[in-house]
Amino acid sequence: MKMNTLGKSGIEVGCLGLGTMTFGEQNTQEEAFAQMDCALAAGVNLFDTAEMYPVPPKEKTFTKSEKIIGKWMKQRKCRERLVLATKIVGPTSASRGMSGYIRDGINHLTNENINKALEGSLGRLGTDTIDLYQIHWPDRDVNIFGQREFTYPQDEDIENVEISETLETLEKLRQAGKIRAFGISNETPWGVMHYLSLAEKNDWERVVSIQNSYNLLNRSFESGLAEITFRESVGLLAYSPLAFGTLTGKYLDGLKPARARLTLYSRFQRYQTKNALKATREYVRLAREFALDPAQMALAFVRTRSFTTSVILGATTVKQLESNLAGAELELSSEVLYAIDEIHNRIPNPCP
């Protein structure tokens, strides 16, 4: 598997990583163990989780994904083979309705909260150091999670924490050896550049990665963030590369496969709009025209972008994971790439 460097950290990660947000909800511990065994055997070393996982978030399952990973690492004795990434949740207003069960709902990215969250993750994962510690979403109102427009905040929460406090805390934790590097997620161009500016001003370490949604139905990353990743060495960890499985084509024509995410959870409609399904039909047709697996084509497109450091794979079965991993070496022809852009030009970003 091709290896890439996380920013300027010197940490090497595979071009494909394993996402774990199904562990403890859609997947049992046994199923999660099987997925992790499969990924590790295939050369995957980046395992990505979060204190909030599994998704959809619930009080009774909060932190369960981290606990499952911790148990697996202890049994397999493989911690040194992994680049372990986790995340701290942001304030509840940004999570669109999450209950206040995490730190009593006071989740601003303060020094105190970051330290509490990190200690919790270290304990559950059974490790002394997190390789990549990430801010799950910003401590301010931004247009993320499918929101197209930025609405100027009239009465922004006066408790919102300045990025400087968050970044200084992360830097101190890095110096203490509790984290090796830090990254951001669901961020905007302004946010990334503010993090970088503060790091330069204060001689702190820089963020090494940004984990944002990027797929054939959502290429909005290309508009402003792609140039930043190139010029500032902040690589993309692309999540939802298959748009919650939509780009496999399995939901077309009203199909609802058993145990599939969009079958089980009606709340996830971001990739089920009229234009999303129209574009998906075109991409699936294109893949089949060139004798490609639609999922592997979609993953190959994301993986081979110059700004992508790693693609975070999510699966509910080992069979799905094996199929996605099998496309790790797939290179798309110029004809396929041209056709992809032609579809994108006709139906641009239906699911930002």
DALIN-V922136 format. One record per residue. PHI is phi as a letter, one per 20 degrees, with the letter a starting at -180 (* if undefined). PSI is psi in degrees with one decimal (999 if undefined). D_LAST is the distance of its C-alpha to the last C-alpha in Angstrom with 1 decimal. Layout:
{{PHI;PSI;D_LAST} {PHI;PSI;D_LAST}}
This chain:
{{*;135.8;29.4} {f;137.9;28.2} {d;143.5;28.2} {c;156.9;26.2} {e;134.6;27.0} {f;101.6;24.8} {l;-130.7;24.8} {d;22.1;28.4} {f;-22.2;29.4} {n;-2.4;31.4} {e;124.3;29.8} {e;130.7;29.2} {c;151.9;26.5} {f;156.4;26.0} {f;-14.9;23.2} {c;135.2;22.3} {c;166.5;22.3} {d;121.6;22.7} {e;147.2;20.4} {c;21.2;22.5} {f;-6.0;20.6} {e;-12.2;22.5} {f;117.4;25.8} {n;-4.1;27.9} {c;-80.0;25.9} {f;-27.8;25.2} {d;134.2;27.5} {f;171.1;31.0} {f;-42.1;32.5} {f;-44.3;34.3} {f;-38.7;31.3} {f;-42.5;29.4} {g;-42.8;32.6} {f;-40.4;32.5} {f;-44.3;29.0} {f;-38.3;29.8} {f;-44.0;33.1} {f;-46.8;31.4} {f;-44.8;28.8} {f;-40.7;31.5} {f;-27.8;33.8} {e;-1.4;31.3} {n;5.5;31.1} {f;129.5;27.9} {d;-17.1;28.7} {e;113.9;25.4} {d;121.0;25.1} {d;129.0;22.2} {b;-165.9;22.6} {a;152.2;22.4} {f;-28.3;24.9} {f;-24.3;22.6} {f;149.4;22.5} {e;169.0;22.8} {d;138.4;19.7} {f;143.6;19.8} {f;137.1;21.7} {b;151.0;25.2} {f;-39.7;28.3} {f;-17.5;30.4} {d;-1.8;28.2} {g;128.7;27.1} {m;2.5;27.9} {f;-35.8;29.0} {f;-45.3;26.9} {f;-40.6;28.4} {f;-41.0;31.8} {f;-44.0;31.5} {f;-41.8;30.6} {g;-44.0;33.5} {f;-41.2;35.9} {f;-45.4;34.9} {f;-38.2;35.4} {f;-42.4;38.7} {f;-42.7;39.9} {e;-13.9;38.8} {l;51.4;39.9} {c;15.3;37.0} {g;-39.9;35.5} {f;-14.0;36.5} {e;-5.0;34.6} {d;150.7;31.2} {d;106.0;28.7} {e;122.4;27.8} {c;135.8;24.6} {b;179.1;23.8} {b;152.6;22.1} {d;135.9;23.2} {f;154.5;21.2} {e;-171.4;20.5} {f;147.9;21.8} {f;-26.4;21.3} {f;-32.2;19.7} {f;-15.7;16.5} {e;6.9;16.6} {l;54.2;16.4} {o;9.2;19.9} {f;140.3;21.3} {f;166.8;25.1} {e;35.3;27.3} {e;-11.0;28.9} {e;114.1;27.7} {l;42.3;30.2} {l;26.7;31.0} {m;2.5;27.6} {d;86.7;28.3} {d;23.9;25.7} {f;153.8;25.4} {e;60.5;25.4} {e;166.9;29.1} {g;-45.5;31.7} {f;-48.1;33.2} {f;-38.6;30.0} {f;-43.0;28.9} {f;-42.7;32.4} {f;-46.2;32.6} {f;-43.6;29.3} {f;-43.7;30.3} {f;-38.6;33.8} {f;-44.4;32.5} {f;-42.0;30.3} {g;-43.1;33.2} {f;-45.6;35.5} {f;-37.1;33.4} {e;-12.7;32.6} {m;43.4;36.3} {c;159.8;35.8} {e;-17.0;36.9} {b;137.3;34.0} {e;127.9;30.2} {f;-41.0;29.2} {c;111.0;25.7} {d;126.9;25.0} {c;146.4;21.5} {e;118.1;20.2} {f;-40.1;17.7} {b;162.8;15.9} {f;159.2;17.3} {e;52.2;20.3} {a;163.4;18.9} {f;119.3;16.5} {c;163.8;13.1} {e;87.6;9.7} {c;177.1;8.3} {l;42.7;7.9} {n;-5.3;5.2} {f;125.6;7.2} {f;-50.6;6.5} {e;151.2;10.0} {e;121.7;12.5} {e;121.3;15.6} {f;122.1;18.7} {f;118.6;20.5} {f;-41.0;23.9} {c;63.8;25.5} {f;140.9;23.6} {g;119.7;25.2} {f;-12.5;28.3} {e;-6.5;28.2} {g;136.1;25.1} {e;137.1;26.3} {f;143.7;26.3} {g;-30.7;24.6} {g;-40.6;28.1} {f;-42.3;29.5} {f;-47.8;26.8} {f;-39.4;27.2} {f;-39.1;31.0} {f;-45.1;31.1} {f;-40.8;29.1} {f;-42.0;31.5} {f;-37.6;34.6} {f;-34.2;33.4} {f;-45.5;33.0} {f;-30.4;36.5} {f;-6.7;37.8} {n;8.4;36.6} {e;-22.4;34.5} {c;149.4;31.3} {e;-36.3;31.2} {b;163.8;28.0} {c;153.5;25.0} {b;178.3;21.3} {c;166.2;18.2} {b;148.2;15.0} {l;40.7;11.7} {d;166.3;13.1} {d;166.6;12.6} {g;-41.7;14.7} {f;-43.9;17.3} {f;-45.7;17.6} {f;-47.0;18.2} {f;-30.2;20.7} {f;-43.0;22.4} {g;-45.6;23.0} {f;-40.1;24.4} {f;-43.5;26.6} {f;-38.5;28.1} {f;-43.1;28.9} {f;-42.6;30.7} {f;-38.4;32.5} {d;4.5;33.8} {l;43.7;34.4} {d;165.1;32.1} {f;150.7;30.2} {e;157.0;26.7} {f;141.8;23.5} {d;-12.3;23.3} {b;159.3;19.8} {c;124.8;16.2} {d;101.8;14.5} {c;161.3;10.7} {f;135.2;8.4} {b;124.5;8.7} {a;-179.0;9.5} {f;-22.0;10.3} {e;-6.9;7.4} {b;89.4;4.9} {d;24.1;7.3} {f;-22.0;6.1} {g;-30.0;8.9} {f;-24.6;11.3} {f;-44.8;11.4} {c;-33.4;13.2} {f;-29.8;13.4} {f;-42.4;14.9} {f;-38.1;18.0} {f;-44.0;18.6} {f;-37.0;18.7} {f;-50.1;21.2} {f;-24.1;23.4} {d;2.7;23.4} {l;51.3;23.4} {d;95.1;20.6} {f;150.8;19.3} {e;128.4;16.0} {d;101.4;16.4} {e;118.2;13.5} {d;162.8;12.8} {l;45.9;11.6} {f;-20.2;12.6} {d;13.0;13.5} {l;56.5;10.6} {l;32.0;13.4} {n;-5.6;15.8} {g;-40.1;14.3} {f;-5.8;14.7} {f;-20.7;18.4} {n;1.0;18.9} {f;-13.3;20.7} {d;1.0;19.1} {f;153.8;19.8} {m;30.8;22.5} {m;11.6;22.2} {f;144.9;23.3} {c;84.1;23.1} {f;144.7;24.7} {f;138.2;26.8} {m;-1.4;25.4} {f;149.9;21.9} {g;-48.3;19.2} {f;-13.5;17.8} {f;-41.1;21.4} {f;-34.2;22.5} {c;103.9;19.9} {f;-16.2;18.8} {f;-22.0;16.6} {e;88.2;13.8} {d;7.0;12.3} {g;-35.8;8.5} {d;22.7;9.2} {c;21.6;12.1} {f;167.7;11.4} {g;-47.5;13.8} {f;-31.2;11.8} {f;-45.9;10.3} {f;-34.1;14.0} {f;-46.3;15.2} {f;-40.9;13.3} {g;-43.2;14.4} {g;-39.1;17.9} {f;-43.0;18.0} {f;-38.9;17.0} {f;-42.9;19.5} {g;-43.0;22.1} {f;-46.4;21.7} {g;-46.3;22.3} {f;-31.9;25.3} {f;-34.9;26.7} {d;17.6;27.0} {l;40.6;28.2} {d;150.0;25.3} {f;127.5;23.9} {g;-40.6;20.4} {f;-43.9;19.3} {f;-36.3;21.3} {f;-45.7;19.9} {f;-41.6;16.2} {f;-39.6;17.4} {f;-37.5;19.6} {f;-48.1;17.0} {f;-44.6;15.1} {f;-33.5;18.6} {e;6.2;20.1} {f;143.5;17.7} {f;-22.1;20.0} {e;-1.4;17.9} {e;124.6;17.6} {e;-43.5;20.3} {b;150.6;19.8} {d;122.9;17.6} {e;109.7;17.8} {e;139.3;19.0} {c;137.0;19.2} {b;160.3;21.8} {d;-9.5;24.1} {c;154.5;27.0} {f;-35.3;28.8} {f;-44.8;28.8} {f;-45.4;25.0} {f;-44.3;25.1} {f;-41.1;28.0} {f;-42.6;26.3} {f;-39.9;23.2} {f;-29.0;25.6} {f;-19.8;27.7} {e;16.1;25.1} {f;-25.6;25.3} {d;1.3;27.4} {f;127.7;25.7} {d;129.3;25.2} {e;138.5;23.6} {f;162.8;25.9} {f;-32.5;25.3} {f;-42.4;25.5} {f;-44.3;22.6} {f;-39.4;20.4} {f;-43.9;21.4} {f;-37.0;20.6} {f;-44.8;17.1} {f;-31.8;16.4} {f;-42.1;18.1} {f;-44.4;15.8} {f;-38.4;12.7} {f;-31.0;14.6} {e;-33.9;15.3} {c;73.9;12.0} {f;131.1;9.4} {l;60.7;5.7} {f;-16.8;6.3} {c;66.9;3.8} {f;999;0.0}}
